[in-house]
Amino acid sequence: MRHPLFIKILTLGGIMLVLFLAISSVGGLIGERRAYQESVIAQVLKADSGTQTILGPVLVIPFTRHSKITEGDTVARKSVESAWYDFPRQLAVEGKLTVSPRRIGIYTTQVYTAALHMRGEFSPPALEHLKNSEETEHASVEPGAPYLAVFISDVRGIRKVPVVHWGATTPDVLPGSAIYPTVKNTLPGFHVPLPRQYGTGPVAFSFALDLQGAQALNVVPIGRSSSMSLSADWPHPTFVRPQSGPEPILPVERSISDTGFSARWESSWFANNLNDRFLQPTSSLRSFLTSLPAFSVSLIRTVDQYQLNARAIKYAFLFILLTFTCFFLFEIMRRLQVHPVQYALVGSGLAIFYLLLLALSEHVGFGWAYLLAGTACVGQIGFYVTFVLGGRRRGAGFTLLLAALYGVLFGLLQSEDNALLLGSLLLFAILTGIMIATRRFDWYSVGGTHTPLRPKTPAPGLPSSDDAHRRHDAGSGKHANTTSPGGFPES
């Protein structure tokens, strides 16, 4: 075999390809487990209250426009039902979330109880003013009974009937938001019938809302000037839209600690244009209301164990390549003979690590799973290579290098923003180390194909190499061609 080094490298490449296919199947398993987790969480939300979106209160004044249409000598009357809307001049929301886990089997989601206090003021017009502004020579307006409408996306989460204060009165609270009175299907929420006479000047309102939900809370800033202050005992909030939901408005202030978070939002019609967007609904009213810009916070982790497992799989090929490279350097620099089967066994241990990591992370979390799976695989491979490399010191050195690689990989997984930079620096450092360690190494000696170049005939005036060797042997008192009867050179 003229090129054993080349054949060895091709064989190792084939082993790495098989291992990469095996690890890819683990990646498919991660996707299946994640889909199953999402289906379980969907079942929880279907049986209980889910993500909550609150819009309101909005002052709704339904009215009927009666008009006369003259066609020749015939006069027809036409009636059209519509509504006039008034929004709060100021809207302030203060709340506190108490978060608790909801577990089904090995899967967990977060449910919360929100204690919200909403207050503000309206400057509604008198009904007579509305009537006069809408009436014309050929049309008249018949105002209906006004009411406050509050939309809540999942009314199953309302734990107590709220008490609404409108000025000095506490009117009754009725189910159904009726936020669009011309639509037959009542949207979820509640509404509060109001007296026809408001009085003059601004009217203050306030009410407390005890609400249960899951995963996220969204409050639409429908007021001309809106603000919200919220605190919770959950240390992993997300203020951007993770998958689907309303267009989020980021908080102006936020503070996150190990025990919880607090945040404050502010917005106005100049920033969100909600007064116009509300009056131009799409065909699906429920989807439209839940997609409006909102003060939003999500209580789900942006990076769960399945995302971290999927990210670890992306580094698998690089991880196996670096491990095989270290193993190969031990082999050639220590003049060892390591069989490809032994490489395959070490690579199988590296591949099983990702399966162990996935299985353990579903029960103990990703951090502890990584520690347990990494320790088990490093111990297993370290014990095996101690015998392959022919010594405890060599086995211990390889084990320390492998443990360092696992530690570096964990750092890359935790540092999402700097993963590319750190990974690039790691590769550069490893390549530099390999160059330094092998800078004086004769690679031809490994392949066994190197033949020193020398002239077949000596140049004129110069002794041949054989003559030089004979002179050296003669000068040292040795006879290269003389052997003892036993076959050993004579002294």
ZAMARGU-4260 file (C-alpha; in steps of 0.2 Angstrom, whole numbers, plus 5000, padded with zeros to 4 digits):
<rodrens>
0) 5000/5000/5000 | 5009/5016/4994 | 4998/5029/5002 | 4993/5023/5019 | 4990/5040/5026
5) 4978/5045/5012 | 4969/5029/5015 | 4968/5032/5033 | 4961/5049/5031 | 4948/5043/5018
10) 4942/5030/5031 | 4940/5042/5045 | 4930/5053/5033 | 4918/5039/5030 | 4916/5036/5048
15) 4913/5054/5051 | 4900/5054/5038 | 4891/5039/5045 | 4891/5048/5063 | 4884/5064/5055
20) 4870/5054/5048 | 4866/5046/5065 | 4867/5063/5073 | 4855/5070/5060 | 4842/5057/5065
25) 4844/5064/5083 | 4840/5081/5075 | 4824/5074/5068 | 4819/5067/5085 | 4821/5084/5092
30) 4809/5091/5080 | 4796/5077/5084 | 4798/5080/5103 | 4795/5099/5101 | 4780/5096/5090
35) 4773/5085/5104 | 4776/5097/5117 | 4767/5111/5107 | 4752/5099/5105 | 4752/5096/5124
40) 4752/5114/5128 | 4739/5118/5115 | 4728/5105/5125 | 4731/5114/5141 | 4726/5131/5133
45) 4711/5123/5125 | 4705/5116/5142 | 4709/5132/5152 | 4711/5151/5148 | 4725/5155/5135
50) 4734/5171/5130 | 4724/5186/5135 | 4722/5202/5125 | 4713/5217/5132 | 4706/5231/5123
55) 4695/5245/5131 | 4686/5253/5137 | 4678/5261/5122 | 4662/5271/5123 | 4650/5265/5110
60) 4634/5275/5105 | 4624/5265/5093 | 4612/5275/5082 | 4600/5272/5067 | 4600/5284/5052
65) 4583/5286/5044 | 4584/5294/5027 | 4572/5298/5013 | 4575/5292/4995 | 4565/5300/4981
70) 4563/5291/4965 | 4551/5300/4953 | 4534/5301/4963 | 4539/5287/4975 | 4547/5292/4992
75) 4556/5277/5000 | 4563/5277/5018 | 4579/5268/5022 | 4586/5265/5039 | 4605/5261/5042
80) 4612/5255/5059 | 4629/5262/5064 | 4639/5267/5079 | 4649/5281/5085 | 4665/5278/5095
85) 4674/5288/5108 | 4690/5283/5116 | 4698/5288/5133 | 4708/5304/5133 | 4719/5295/5146
90) 4721/5277/5150 | 4732/5270/5164 | 4734/5252/5168 | 4743/5246/5184 | 4745/5227/5187
95) 4754/5213/5195 | 4756/5195/5188 | 4758/5180/5199 | 4765/5166/5188 | 4764/5147/5192
100) 4769/5132/5181 | 4756/5120/5174 | 4763/5103/5171 | 4756/5088/5160 | 4768/5073/5160
105) 4786/5080/5157 | 4780/5096/5148 | 4777/5112/5157 | 4769/5129/5152 | 4766/5145/5162
110) 4749/5151/5168 | 4747/5168/5177 | 4734/5177/5187 | 4734/5196/5183 | 4727/5209/5195
115) 4724/5224/5184 | 4718/5241/5189 | 4712/5252/5174 | 4707/5270/5175 | 4706/5285/5164
120) 4693/5298/5158 | 4682/5302/5143 | 4675/5318/5136 | 4660/5311/5128 | 4648/5322/5118
125) 4630/5324/5123 | 4618/5314/5113 | 4609/5329/5107 | 4625/5336/5100 | 4628/5319/5091
130) 4610/5319/5084 | 4611/5337/5078 | 4628/5334/5070 | 4622/5319/5060 | 4605/5325/5055
135) 4602/5333/5038 | 4588/5339/5027 | 4584/5322/5021 | 4590/5311/5036 | 4587/5310/5054
140) 4596/5301/5068 | 4589/5291/5082 | 4603/5288/5095 | 4603/5272/5105 | 4608/5268/5123
145) 4627/5271/5125 | 4638/5259/5134 | 4656/5255/5138 | 4664/5240/5129 | 4679/5230/5135
150) 4686/5216/5124 | 4694/5201/5132 | 4700/5188/5121 | 4697/5173/5132 | 4683/5177/5145
155) 4686/5160/5153 | 4700/5169/5163 | 4688/5182/5171 | 4689/5176/5189 | 4677/5189/5196
160) 4664/5201/5189 | 4672/5218/5188 | 4665/5233/5197 | 4665/5248/5185 | 4665/5265/5192
165) 4658/5278/5179 | 4659/5295/5187 | 4650/5293/5204 | 4639/5278/5198 | 4643/5260/5197
170) 4632/5253/5183 | 4629/5235/5180 | 4641/5224/5170 | 4634/5213/5156 | 4643/5199/5147
175) 4648/5201/5129 | 4659/5216/5123 | 4646/5222/5109 | 4661/5232/5103 | 4654/5232/5086
180) 4635/5233/5088 | 4631/5230/5070 | 4639/5213/5070 | 4628/5199/5075 | 4641/5188/5083
185) 4645/5196/5100 | 4664/5197/5103 | 4670/5191/5120 | 4672/5203/5135 | 4659/5213/5144
190) 4650/5230/5142 | 4642/5242/5154 | 4626/5251/5150 | 4627/5270/5153 | 4614/5283/5157
195) 4610/5294/5142 | 4614/5310/5152 | 4633/5311/5156 | 4633/5329/5162 | 4646/5341/5157
200) 4665/5340/5157 | 4676/5325/5158 | 4670/5309/5166 | 4682/5298/5175 | 4681/5279/5175
205) 4690/5265/5184 | 4688/5246/5187 | 4698/5231/5193 | 4701/5216/5183 | 4705/5199/5190
210) 4711/5189/5175 | 4719/5172/5172 | 4729/5168/5157 | 4744/5158/5150 | 4760/5162/5141
215) 4757/5181/5137 | 4747/5196/5141 | 4743/5210/5129 | 4734/5227/5133 | 4730/5238/5118
220) 4733/5256/5122 | 4717/5263/5115 | 4718/5279/5124 | 4724/5295/5116 | 4738/5294/5129
225) 4741/5277/5137 | 4753/5270/5150 | 4755/5253/5159 | 4765/5248/5174 | 4767/5229/5177
230) 4777/5218/5189 | 4778/5199/5190 | 4788/5186/5199 | 4794/5178/5182 | 4812/5181/5178
235) 4811/5177/5160 | 4800/5189/5151 | 4800/5193/5133 | 4794/5209/5126 | 4795/5205/5108
240) 4783/5194/5098 | 4790/5176/5099 | 4779/5168/5086 | 4762/5176/5083 | 4752/5189/5091
245) 4750/5208/5091 | 4762/5220/5085 | 4772/5223/5102 | 4776/5240/5109 | 4792/5239/5118
250) 4793/5246/5136 | 4801/5262/5140 | 4808/5256/5156 | 4811/5238/5162 | 4820/5229/5176
255) 4824/5210/5176 | 4831/5201/5191 | 4832/5183/5197 | 4816/5185/5206 | 4805/5194/5193
260) 4803/5209/5182 | 4795/5226/5181 | 4791/5236/5166 | 4783/5252/5161 | 4775/5256/5144
265) 4769/5273/5136 | 4761/5276/5119 | 4749/5289/5111 | 4739/5290/5095 | 4753/5300/5087
270) 4764/5284/5088 | 4751/5270/5085 | 4737/5278/5076 | 4725/5266/5085 | 4710/5278/5083
275) 4710/5276/5064 | 4715/5258/5064 | 4701/5253/5076 | 4688/5260/5064 | 4694/5250/5049
280) 4692/5232/5055 | 4696/5217/5044 | 4683/5203/5040 | 4689/5193/5055 | 4685/5205/5069
285) 4693/5193/5083 | 4709/5191/5073 | 4709/5210/5070 | 4707/5215/5088 | 4721/5203/5094
290) 4733/5209/5080 | 4732/5228/5085 | 4748/5235/5093 | 4749/5231/5111 | 4759/5233/5127
295) 4764/5215/5127 | 4774/5203/5138 | 4777/5184/5135 | 4781/5172/5149 | 4788/5158/5139
300) 4806/5156/5137 | 4813/5162/5120 | 4826/5148/5121 | 4819/5131/5128 | 4828/5115/5129
305) 4823/5109/5112 | 4831/5125/5104 | 4847/5123/5114 | 4847/5104/5108 | 4845/5109/5090
310) 4859/5122/5092 | 4870/5109/5099 | 4867/5098/5084 | 4873/5112/5073 | 4890/5110/5081
315) 4891/5091/5081 | 4901/5089/5065 | 4914/5102/5071 | 4914/5094/5088 | 4918/5076/5080
320) 4931/5084/5068 | 4940/5092/5082 | 4940/5076/5093 | 4946/5065/5079 | 4959/5078/5075
325) 4966/5077/5093 | 4965/5058/5092 | 4974/5057/5076 | 4988/5069/5082 | 4990/5058/5097
330) 4992/5043/5085 | 5005/5050/5073 | 5015/5060/5086 | 5017/5046/5098 | 5019/5033/5085
335) 5004/5023/5089 | 4993/5012/5079 | 4974/5016/5081 | 4962/5005/5071 | 4948/5014/5062
340) 4936/5003/5073 | 4943/5012/5088 | 4939/5028/5080 | 4922/5023/5076 | 4919/5018/5094
345) 4925/5034/5101 | 4914/5043/5088 | 4899/5033/5093 | 4901/5039/5111 | 4901/5057/5104
350) 4885/5054/5095 | 4876/5046/5109 | 4880/5061/5119 | 4867/5071/5109 | 4854/5058/5112
355) 4857/5058/5131 | 4857/5077/5131 | 4839/5077/5123 | 4832/5064/5134 | 4839/5071/5150
360) 4835/5089/5146 | 4816/5085/5146 | 4817/5080/5164 | 4831/5090/5173 | 4833/5105/5161
365) 4847/5109/5148 | 4860/5114/5160 | 4860/5099/5171 | 4857/5088/5156 | 4873/5094/5148
370) 4883/5092/5164 | 4877/5074/5166 | 4878/5068/5148 | 4895/5077/5146 | 4902/5069/5161
375) 4896/5052/5156 | 4903/5053/5139 | 4920/5060/5144 | 4921/5047/5157 | 4917/5033/5145
380) 4928/5039/5131 | 4942/5043/5143 | 4942/5026/5151 | 4943/5018/5133 | 4957/5029/5126
385) 4968/5025/5141 | 4970/5008/5134 | 4970/5013/5116 | 4983/5026/5118 | 4993/5014/5129
390) 4995/5024/5146 | 4986/5033/5159 | 4995/5049/5156 | 4990/5049/5138 | 4972/5044/5142
395) 4971/5058/5155 | 4978/5071/5143 | 4965/5066/5129 | 4951/5066/5142 | 4956/5084/5148
400) 4956/5090/5130 | 4939/5082/5127 | 4932/5089/5143 | 4938/5106/5138 | 4929/5104/5121
405) 4913/5101/5130 | 4915/5116/5141 | 4919/5127/5126 | 4903/5120/5117 | 4892/5124/5132
410) 4899/5142/5132 | 4895/5144/5113 | 4877/5137/5116 | 4874/5150/5130 | 4881/5165/5121
415) 4869/5166/5107 | 4874/5184/5102 | 4892/5180/5101 | 4892/5162/5096 | 4899/5166/5078
420) 4913/5176/5085 | 4918/5164/5099 | 4917/5149/5087 | 4928/5158/5074 | 4941/5162/5087
425) 4940/5144/5094 | 4944/5137/5076 | 4958/5149/5073 | 4966/5145/5090 | 4964/5126/5087
430) 4972/5128/5070 | 4986/5138/5077 | 4989/5125/5090 | 4990/5111/5078 | 5002/5121/5067
435) 5013/5124/5081 | 5013/5106/5087 | 5017/5099/5070 | 5028/5112/5063 | 5044/5101/5064
440) 5034/5085/5060 | 5039/5074/5045 | 5023/5070/5037 | 5031/5059/5024 | 5037/5047/5037
445) 5019/5044/5042 | 5014/5040/5024 | 5030/5029/5021 | 5032/5036/5003 | 5046/5048/5005
450) 5063/5044/4997 | 5077/5055/5000 | 5083/5063/4984 | 5102/5060/4980 | 5112/5059/4964
455) 5115/5042/4957 | 5133/5046/4952 | 5145/5057/4962 | 5149/5073/4955 | 5167/5075/4948
460) 5179/5077/4962 | 5167/5072/4975 | 5166/5055/4984 | 5150/5045/4983 | 5139/5043/4998
465) 5144/5025/5000 | 5162/5030/5000 | 5158/5043/5013 | 5150/5030/5024 | 5164/5018/5022
470) 5177/5031/5027 | 5166/5036/5042 | 5165/5017/5047 | 5184/5015/5045 | 5188/5031/5055
475) 5177/5025/5069 | 5185/5007/5069 | 5169/4999/5063 | 5167/4987/5049 | 5149/4989/5042
480) 5150/4973/5032 | 5157/4962/5046 | 5145/4952/5057 | 5147/4940/5070 | 5142/4922/5068
485) 5126/4925/5077 | 5121/4938/5064 | 5125/4954/5075 | 5138/4967/5071 | 5154/4964/5079
490) 5161/4977/5090
</rodrens>
